[in-house]
Amino acid sequence: MAELDGVDGWRAFDGGLSAWFDAPSPSPSPSPSLGVGAALVARVVELVGGRELPDFDLRAGGVRVRIGVRGGEPGQAEMTLAGGISAAAQELGMVADPAGLQVLRVAVSSGELASVASFWSSAFAYEPVGDLRFEDPLRRDPAISFYRLDEPRPLRNRIHVDVSRPSEAVEAFRAAVGQEPFGPWGVALADPDGNEIDLVPGGELPTEISDARARTDEAGTADWRVLFGAMTFYPTTSPAQASCLATAVAALADEAGRPLLVDLRPDGVTIDSGKDQWEEDTAGFVRLAARIQSAARELGLSADPARLRFVQFGIDAVDVAAVKDFWTTVLGYQETPRGYDLYDPRRLNPTFILQEMDAAESERRRQRNRTHFELLVPADLVESRLATAVAAGGTILPADRPGTRTVADPEGNELTLITS
């Protein structure tokens, strides 16, 4: 989109206007806090009045804001709101950085489009948003697109997807498709084309831990579920109510030194520890979770755990180091200290896991995956991303669709760049 006065840093893509604002480090603490993001939300509540609140993703390092656009190009109302948000962010010491704007999706090619799309959208509990595209109703987890398969590809994909949902939802889906889970972890299911997902049942926060102050029977954490990360969702009825909850959560998280993920949507607020991060100090996190639950209850809110979900992607590779270097470079990801996860440092896009593959599986290595990734980026960033991908060992492929650019990693796993 063209730059306009008052909306520096905003870009039009993924069906709306998006901006990322870096948060300043509050003195005397060397670490950024969630409080600055919560303060921005409160300012925007005043801007919108009783109208719908934009999507906010609060992180310790900053805030992503997305203003949805219905029916095409952004109009004057959206541009005015974007300008007001930018002005409020600037007053709070926040700086826009469009280089970090990206949205990662997954795409599945199939010869059985209807049945395969039904399987995946039901497994994820997604809603249709276009022609063979399905989306998380909360717009947190990656959307899925489906395309007609142009050639037989019968062998197992090298790209796979892990999904975790509350245990009741997982059991209901297994019963609906009439499959017994399989695989090394006993959680894999296959769609009609043989594409596999690991559908992992979530649980509750532990009730038996050494610190008596944090036991759930005393602390009260029934609103929380463990889906790789610990998370909860509270439906809200107004922007002001959502802002009050975000402000309370930010204060509690900052006091505890926990960089929680707090995502505000027009219909509610998700609070998330991030993958595995709650386990670093289980007792301390349970105490924080209990305090957050108490604050939500004081605001008259009730949790809806059925809305929760976690999604991550996996890639099987022979040369793990080369594939890892490609994806970390192209996506701007980092490696976890434990070394087996690649993650978005802004914690806005899905985690990747890399698994070693037997080099003897030559046919499977040569087969083009039925699953690939799509990366939505602003139009002015596409060429630089392509150059980065090639420098990291990627190969530019012929485009399958107009308006897209596709690049393959060193082992043929594909990423399609999309600007709209």
KOLRO-52909 format. One line per field, with one value per residue (C-alpha): x, y, z; residue in three letters. Coordinates in Angstrom, 1 decimal. Example, Ala and Ser with C-alpha at 12.3 -4.5 7.8 and 13.67 -1.06 7.14 Angstrom:
<sites>
c1 = 12.3, 13.7
c2 = -4.5, -1.1
c3 = 7.8, 7.1
resn = ALA, SER
</sites>
This chain:
<sites>
c1 = 0.0, 1.1, 2.5, 0.1, 0.5, -0.3, -0.2, 3.5, 4.4, 1.0, 0.6, -2.4, -2.4, -4.1, -7.5, -6.8, -4.4, -1.6, 1.2, 3.7, 4.9, 8.1, 7.6, 10.1, 11.9, 10.5, 13.0, 14.6, 13.8, 15.9, 13.0, 10.0, 6.6, 3.1, 1.9, 2.8, 0.7, -2.2, -2.0, -2.2, -5.4, -6.9, -6.2, -7.8, -10.9, -11.4, -10.9, -13.4, -16.1, -18.6, -17.4, -15.5, -12.0, -9.2, -7.2, -4.4, -1.6, 0.3, 3.8, 6.6, 8.5, 5.7, 2.1, 0.7, -2.6, -4.8, -7.8, -10.1, -11.3, -14.6, -15.2, -11.7, -9.5, -9.3, -11.6, -11.3, -12.6, -9.9, -7.2, -8.3, -8.3, -4.8, -3.6, -5.1, -3.5, -0.1, -0.4, -1.3, 1.6, 4.1, 2.9, 3.7, 7.2, 6.4, 8.0, 6.4, 8.5, 6.8, 9.7, 8.2, 4.8, 4.1, 1.4, 2.2, -0.4, -0.5, -1.8, -2.9, -3.2, -5.7, -7.6, -10.4, -10.9, -14.4, -13.6, -10.1, -11.2, -14.0, -11.5, -9.0, -11.5, -13.3, -10.0, -9.0, -12.6, -12.0, -14.6, -14.8, -13.7, -13.5, -13.1, -11.6, -9.9, -10.6, -9.6, -9.3, -12.4, -10.0, -7.4, -4.6, -3.7, -2.6, -5.3, -5.6, -6.1, -6.9, -5.9, -6.6, -3.8, -2.3, -0.5, -0.4, 1.8, 1.1, 4.1, 4.1, 4.6, 7.8, 5.8, 3.3, 1.1, 0.6, -2.7, -3.6, -7.2, -9.0, -9.4, -13.2, -12.9, -10.2, -12.3, -15.3, -13.4, -11.9, -15.3, -16.7, -14.1, -14.1, -10.3, -8.1, -5.0, -1.7, 2.0, 4.9, 3.0, -0.4, -2.1, -1.8, -4.9, -5.0, -7.3, -8.8, -5.6, -3.3, -2.1, -1.4, -1.9, -1.0, -4.1, -3.0, -5.5, -4.8, -5.1, -5.4, -2.7, -1.1, -2.8, 0.0, 3.1, 5.5, 4.5, 1.3, 0.5, 0.1, -2.1, -5.1, -7.6, -6.4, -5.4, -8.2, -7.0, -10.0, -10.2, -6.8, -5.8, -2.4, -2.1, 1.7, 1.4, -0.9, -3.8, -7.3, -9.9, -12.5, -15.4, -16.0, -19.0, -17.3, -14.0, -13.8, -14.2, -11.5, -9.2, -9.8, -8.8, -5.8, -4.6, -5.1, -3.3, -0.4, 0.1, 0.1, 2.4, 4.9, 5.0, 5.7, 8.3, 6.3, 6.2, 2.7, 0.9, -2.3, -4.5, -7.6, -10.4, -13.8, -15.4, -12.8, -9.3, -6.8, -4.0, -1.2, 2.1, 3.7, 4.8, 6.4, 7.2, 4.9, 7.1, 10.1, 8.7, 5.5, 4.6, 5.2, 3.1, 0.2, 0.2, 0.1, -2.7, -4.7, -4.3, -5.4, -8.4, -9.4, -9.0, -11.2, -13.9, -13.9, -14.7, -17.7, -16.0, -16.3, -13.8, -14.6, -11.8, -13.5, -12.1, -8.5, -6.0, -2.3, -0.8, 2.8, 4.5, 7.1, 9.6, 11.4, 14.9, 18.1, 20.3, 18.7, 21.3, 20.7, 16.9, 17.0, 19.3, 16.8, 13.7, 15.3, 16.7, 13.6, 11.1, 13.4, 13.0, 15.3, 16.3, 15.1, 17.9, 16.9, 17.7, 14.8, 12.2, 12.3, 10.2, 9.0, 10.8, 7.6, 5.6, 3.0, 3.5, 3.6, 6.6, 8.6, 10.1, 12.7, 13.0, 15.8, 14.8, 16.5, 18.6, 17.7, 14.0, 15.0, 11.6, 9.9, 12.6, 12.0, 8.2, 6.7, 4.8, 1.0, 1.4, 3.3, 3.5, 2.2, 3.7, 1.7, 3.9, 3.5, 4.1, 7.2, 8.9, 8.5, 11.7, 13.9, 12.4, 13.1, 16.7, 17.1, 15.6, 18.0, 21.0, 19.9, 20.0, 16.5, 15.5, 12.9, 10.2, 7.7, 4.6, 1.5, -0.9, -0.8, 0.4, 2.5, 6.2, 7.3, 10.7, 11.9, 14.2, 17.4, 15.3, 12.3, 9.9, 8.0, 7.1, 4.7, 4.9, 1.6, 0.9, -2.9
c2 = 0.0, 3.6, 5.3, 8.0, 10.7, 9.3, 5.7, 5.1, 1.4, 0.0, -2.5, -3.8, -7.6, -10.7, -9.1, -6.0, -3.3, -4.6, -3.0, -4.1, -1.7, -2.4, -1.8, 0.3, -1.1, 0.4, 2.0, 0.7, -2.8, -3.9, -6.0, -4.7, -5.3, -6.2, -3.1, -0.8, -2.9, -2.9, 0.9, 1.1, -1.1, 1.3, 4.3, 2.5, 1.6, 5.4, 5.8, 3.2, 4.1, 1.3, 0.0, -3.3, -3.4, -4.3, -7.5, -7.0, -9.5, -8.3, -9.5, -8.5, -7.1, -5.2, -5.4, -6.5, -4.7, -5.8, -3.8, -6.0, -4.7, -5.9, -5.8, -4.9, -1.9, 0.0, 3.0, 6.3, 4.9, 2.2, 4.7, 7.2, 4.5, 3.3, 6.9, 7.2, 4.0, 5.1, 8.4, 6.7, 4.2, 7.0, 8.8, 5.6, 5.4, 2.5, 2.3, 0.8, -1.9, -3.3, -5.7, -8.1, -8.4, -11.9, -14.6, -18.2, -20.7, -24.3, -25.6, -29.1, -30.5, -33.3, -35.3, -35.6, -32.0, -32.1, -35.0, -33.9, -30.3, -31.5, -33.7, -30.9, -28.2, -30.4, -31.6, -27.9, -26.6, -24.0, -22.0, -21.4, -17.9, -18.3, -20.8, -23.9, -21.9, -22.3, -20.1, -20.2, -18.1, -16.4, -15.7, -17.0, -20.2, -20.7, -20.8, -23.8, -23.6, -26.6, -27.0, -29.7, -32.3, -32.3, -35.6, -38.8, -38.4, -41.6, -41.6, -40.0, -36.3, -34.9, -32.0, -32.8, -30.9, -31.2, -30.0, -29.9, -29.3, -30.0, -33.8, -33.7, -32.2, -34.7, -37.7, -36.4, -36.0, -39.5, -40.9, -38.9, -40.2, -43.7, -44.0, -45.4, -43.2, -44.6, -43.6, -43.5, -41.3, -42.9, -39.7, -39.7, -39.7, -39.7, -37.9, -39.7, -39.0, -40.3, -37.0, -37.3, -35.0, -35.6, -34.6, -34.4, -34.2, -31.4, -31.6, -29.5, -27.7, -30.2, -30.5, -32.3, -30.1, -29.5, -26.0, -26.1, -22.5, -23.4, -26.4, -26.0, -26.9, -23.8, -21.5, -22.2, -22.8, -24.7, -22.2, -23.3, -26.0, -27.4, -27.6, -27.7, -24.2, -23.4, -21.2, -19.9, -17.9, -15.5, -14.3, -10.6, -8.4, -5.0, -3.4, -1.9, -5.2, -6.8, -3.9, -4.2, -7.9, -7.2, -4.5, -6.8, -9.7, -7.4, -6.1, -9.6, -11.0, -8.1, -8.5, -12.2, -11.7, -13.9, -12.9, -14.1, -13.9, -11.9, -11.8, -9.6, -10.2, -8.6, -11.6, -12.4, -12.6, -15.5, -15.8, -18.1, -19.1, -20.0, -23.5, -25.3, -22.0, -22.6, -25.7, -23.6, -22.9, -24.9, -23.7, -20.1, -20.3, -22.0, -19.2, -16.6, -18.6, -18.6, -14.8, -14.3, -16.5, -14.6, -11.2, -12.5, -13.7, -10.3, -8.8, -11.2, -13.4, -17.1, -19.1, -21.1, -23.7, -25.3, -22.3, -23.2, -24.8, -25.2, -25.8, -26.5, -27.7, -30.5, -31.2, -34.5, -33.8, -35.7, -32.6, -31.1, -28.3, -27.0, -27.2, -25.5, -22.7, -22.1, -21.8, -19.7, -17.3, -16.9, -16.6, -14.7, -17.5, -18.5, -21.9, -22.7, -23.3, -27.0, -27.0, -28.9, -26.1, -23.1, -20.3, -16.8, -14.4, -12.3, -15.4, -14.6, -17.6, -21.3, -23.2, -25.6, -28.9, -30.7, -34.5, -36.5, -38.7, -41.8, -41.0, -44.4, -43.2, -41.9, -42.2, -40.3, -37.7, -37.1, -36.9, -33.5, -33.0, -32.8, -30.2, -26.9, -23.6, -20.2, -17.0, -13.7, -10.7, -7.1, -6.6, -4.4, -7.2, -10.0, -9.5, -9.2, -12.4, -14.2, -13.0, -14.1, -17.5, -18.1, -17.0, -19.5, -22.4, -22.1, -22.6, -20.4, -22.6, -21.8, -20.2, -22.4, -19.4, -15.8, -13.3, -15.8, -16.7, -20.2, -21.2, -24.6, -25.3, -27.5, -30.7, -29.5, -28.4, -25.5, -22.0, -19.8, -16.1, -14.3, -10.6, -10.4
c3 = 0.0, -0.5, 2.5, 3.8, 6.5, 9.9, 9.0, 8.6, 9.1, 8.2, 5.3, 3.5, 3.2, 4.6, 4.3, 6.4, 7.5, 9.8, 11.9, 14.4, 17.1, 19.0, 22.7, 24.7, 27.7, 30.8, 33.2, 35.3, 34.0, 31.0, 29.6, 27.7, 29.3, 28.3, 30.1, 27.2, 24.8, 27.3, 27.5, 23.7, 23.8, 26.3, 24.1, 21.1, 23.1, 23.4, 19.6, 18.6, 21.1, 21.0, 17.7, 17.1, 18.5, 16.0, 16.6, 19.1, 19.8, 22.9, 23.3, 25.7, 22.7, 21.1, 19.7, 16.3, 15.4, 12.5, 11.3, 9.2, 5.9, 4.4, 0.6, -0.8, -0.3, 3.1, 3.2, 5.0, 8.2, 8.4, 7.4, 10.1, 12.7, 11.7, 11.9, 15.4, 16.6, 15.2, 17.0, 20.3, 19.9, 19.3, 22.4, 24.3, 22.9, 20.5, 17.0, 13.9, 12.1, 9.0, 8.3, 10.9, 9.2, 8.0, 8.2, 7.8, 6.5, 5.4, 2.1, 1.1, -2.4, -2.9, -5.5, -3.0, -2.2, -0.5, 1.9, 2.7, 3.3, 5.6, 7.5, 8.2, 8.9, 11.4, 13.0, 13.5, 14.3, 11.6, 9.6, 5.8, 4.8, 1.0, -1.8, -0.1, 2.6, 6.3, 9.2, 13.0, 14.2, 16.6, 13.9, 16.0, 14.4, 10.7, 8.1, 5.7, 1.9, -0.4, -4.0, -6.6, -6.9, -10.4, -10.2, -8.0, -5.0, -2.9, -0.5, 2.9, 3.1, 4.5, 6.0, 8.8, 11.2, 14.9, 16.5, 20.1, 21.3, 24.6, 25.2, 24.7, 21.2, 20.2, 21.4, 19.6, 16.3, 16.6, 17.0, 14.1, 11.6, 13.1, 13.3, 16.0, 16.4, 15.3, 15.0, 17.5, 19.9, 19.4, 18.3, 14.4, 12.1, 8.3, 5.9, 2.8, 0.9, 3.6, 4.8, 8.5, 11.5, 15.1, 17.0, 20.6, 23.5, 25.9, 29.7, 32.8, 34.8, 37.3, 40.6, 42.4, 42.7, 45.5, 46.3, 48.3, 47.6, 43.9, 44.2, 42.0, 44.7, 46.6, 43.8, 41.3, 37.7, 36.3, 33.4, 32.0, 29.6, 28.6, 24.8, 24.6, 26.2, 29.1, 27.9, 28.5, 26.6, 28.1, 25.9, 26.4, 25.5, 24.9, 23.9, 27.4, 29.1, 26.9, 27.7, 31.4, 31.3, 29.2, 31.6, 34.6, 32.9, 31.8, 35.3, 36.8, 34.1, 34.4, 38.2, 37.8, 35.0, 32.6, 28.9, 28.3, 24.9, 25.2, 22.1, 22.0, 19.4, 19.1, 20.9, 23.6, 25.0, 24.8, 27.4, 26.5, 28.1, 24.7, 23.9, 26.9, 28.7, 31.6, 32.6, 33.4, 36.8, 37.2, 40.7, 39.8, 36.7, 38.5, 41.0, 38.1, 36.3, 39.5, 39.9, 36.3, 36.7, 39.9, 38.0, 35.2, 37.6, 39.3, 35.9, 35.6, 32.9, 32.4, 30.4, 27.3, 26.9, 23.8, 21.7, 22.5, 20.1, 19.4, 15.9, 14.9, 11.8, 11.3, 8.5, 7.9, 6.6, 5.8, 6.0, 9.1, 9.4, 5.9, 6.1, 9.5, 8.2, 5.3, 7.4, 10.2, 7.6, 5.4, 8.3, 10.7, 13.2, 16.1, 17.6, 21.1, 23.7, 23.7, 20.0, 18.4, 17.9, 15.6, 16.7, 15.7, 18.1, 18.1, 18.8, 16.2, 13.8, 14.4, 15.7, 13.5, 14.6, 12.4, 12.4, 10.9, 7.9, 6.6, 3.5, 2.1, 1.5, -1.9, -3.5, -0.7, -0.8, -4.5, -4.3, -4.2, -1.0, -1.0, 1.8, 1.5, 3.3, 2.3, 3.6, 3.3, 3.3, 2.2, -1.5, -0.9, 1.0, -1.5, -3.6, -0.5, 0.9, -2.4, -2.4, 1.2, 0.4, -2.5, -0.4, 2.2, -0.3, -1.8, -5.4, -7.1, -8.8, -11.5, -10.0, -9.7, -9.5, -10.7, -8.2, -6.2, -6.0, -4.9, -3.5, -2.3, 0.5, -0.1, 0.1, -2.0, 0.7, -0.7, 0.4, -1.7, -1.1, -1.4, -1.1, -0.9
resn = MET, ALA, GLU, LEU, ASP, GLY, VAL, ASP, GLY, TRP, ARG, ALA, PHE, ASP, GLY, GLY, LEU, SER, ALA, TRP, PHE, ASP, ALA, PRO, SER, PRO, SER, PRO, SER, PRO, SER, PRO, SER, LEU, GLY, VAL, GLY, ALA, ALA, LEU, VAL, ALA, ARG, VAL, VAL, GLU, LEU, VAL, GLY, GLY, ARG, GLU, LEU, PRO, ASP, PHE, ASP, LEU, ARG, ALA, GLY, GLY, VAL, ARG, VAL, ARG, ILE, GLY, VAL, ARG, GLY, GLY, GLU, PRO, GLY, GLN, ALA, GLU, MET, THR, LEU, ALA, GLY, GLY, ILE, SER, ALA, ALA, ALA, GLN, GLU, LEU, GLY, MET, VAL, ALA, ASP, PRO, ALA, GLY, LEU, GLN, VAL, LEU, ARG, VAL, ALA, VAL, SER, SER, GLY, GLU, LEU, ALA, SER, VAL, ALA, SER, PHE, TRP, SER, SER, ALA, PHE, ALA, TYR, GLU, PRO, VAL, GLY, ASP, LEU, ARG, PHE, GLU, ASP, PRO, LEU, ARG, ARG, ASP, PRO, ALA, ILE, SER, PHE, TYR, ARG, LEU, ASP, GLU, PRO, ARG, PRO, LEU, ARG, ASN, ARG, ILE, HIS, VAL, ASP, VAL, SER, ARG, PRO, SER, GLU, ALA, VAL, GLU, ALA, PHE, ARG, ALA, ALA, VAL, GLY, GLN, GLU, PRO, PHE, GLY, PRO, TRP, GLY, VAL, ALA, LEU, ALA, ASP, PRO, ASP, GLY, ASN, GLU, ILE, ASP, LEU, VAL, PRO, GLY, GLY, GLU, LEU, PRO, THR, GLU, ILE, SER, ASP, ALA, ARG, ALA, ARG, THR, ASP, GLU, ALA, GLY, THR, ALA, ASP, TRP, ARG, VAL, LEU, PHE, GLY, ALA, MET, THR, PHE, TYR, PRO, THR, THR, SER, PRO, ALA, GLN, ALA, SER, CYS, LEU, ALA, THR, ALA, VAL, ALA, ALA, LEU, ALA, ASP, GLU, ALA, GLY, ARG, PRO, LEU, LEU, VAL, ASP, LEU, ARG, PRO, ASP, GLY, VAL, THR, ILE, ASP, SER, GLY, LYS, ASP, GLN, TRP, GLU, GLU, ASP, THR, ALA, GLY, PHE, VAL, ARG, LEU, ALA, ALA, ARG, ILE, GLN, SER, ALA, ALA, ARG, GLU, LEU, GLY, LEU, SER, ALA, ASP, PRO, ALA, ARG, LEU, ARG, PHE, VAL, GLN, PHE, GLY, ILE, ASP, ALA, VAL, ASP, VAL, ALA, ALA, VAL, LYS, ASP, PHE, TRP, THR, THR, VAL, LEU, GLY, TYR, GLN, GLU, THR, PRO, ARG, GLY, TYR, ASP, LEU, TYR, ASP, PRO, ARG, ARG, LEU, ASN, PRO, THR, PHE, ILE, LEU, GLN, GLU, MET, ASP, ALA, ALA, GLU, SER, GLU, ARG, ARG, ARG, GLN, ARG, ASN, ARG, THR, HIS, PHE, GLU, LEU, LEU, VAL, PRO, ALA, ASP, LEU, VAL, GLU, SER, ARG, LEU, ALA, THR, ALA, VAL, ALA, ALA, GLY, GLY, THR, ILE, LEU, PRO, ALA, ASP, ARG, PRO, GLY, THR, ARG, THR, VAL, ALA, ASP, PRO, GLU, GLY, ASN, GLU, LEU, THR, LEU, ILE, THR, SER
</sites>
